[in-house]
């Protein structure tokens, strides 16, 4: 992708992951055109989760140029996440 990609590694049974879904919608509104947000269900794609050493859910990984540049585990409030991502996107 030309844009940096924020990947949300989640599972449907994970309560904190469901909280992050709403937060990521707000983050997407703040960062439109600066990043893409994709979701990977670790139950459906365990090999991708293993490849990226996902041990906790939710885990967000920011990729730039196909390489991971930041990793965030757990629920992060919208404002903190936007601030952190802006620091990595610039």
HUSUL-V809444 format. One record per helix or strand of 3 or more residues. SS is the DSSP state (helix for helix, strand for strand). FROM is the first residue (numbers start at 1). LEN is the number of residues. If there is no record, write none. Layout:
BEGIN
ss = {SS	SS}
from = {FROM	FROM}
len = {LEN	LEN}
END
This chain:
BEGIN
ss = {strand	helix	strand	helix	strand	strand	helix}
from = {4	15	35	46	59	67	78}
len = {7	16	7	6	6	7	12}
END
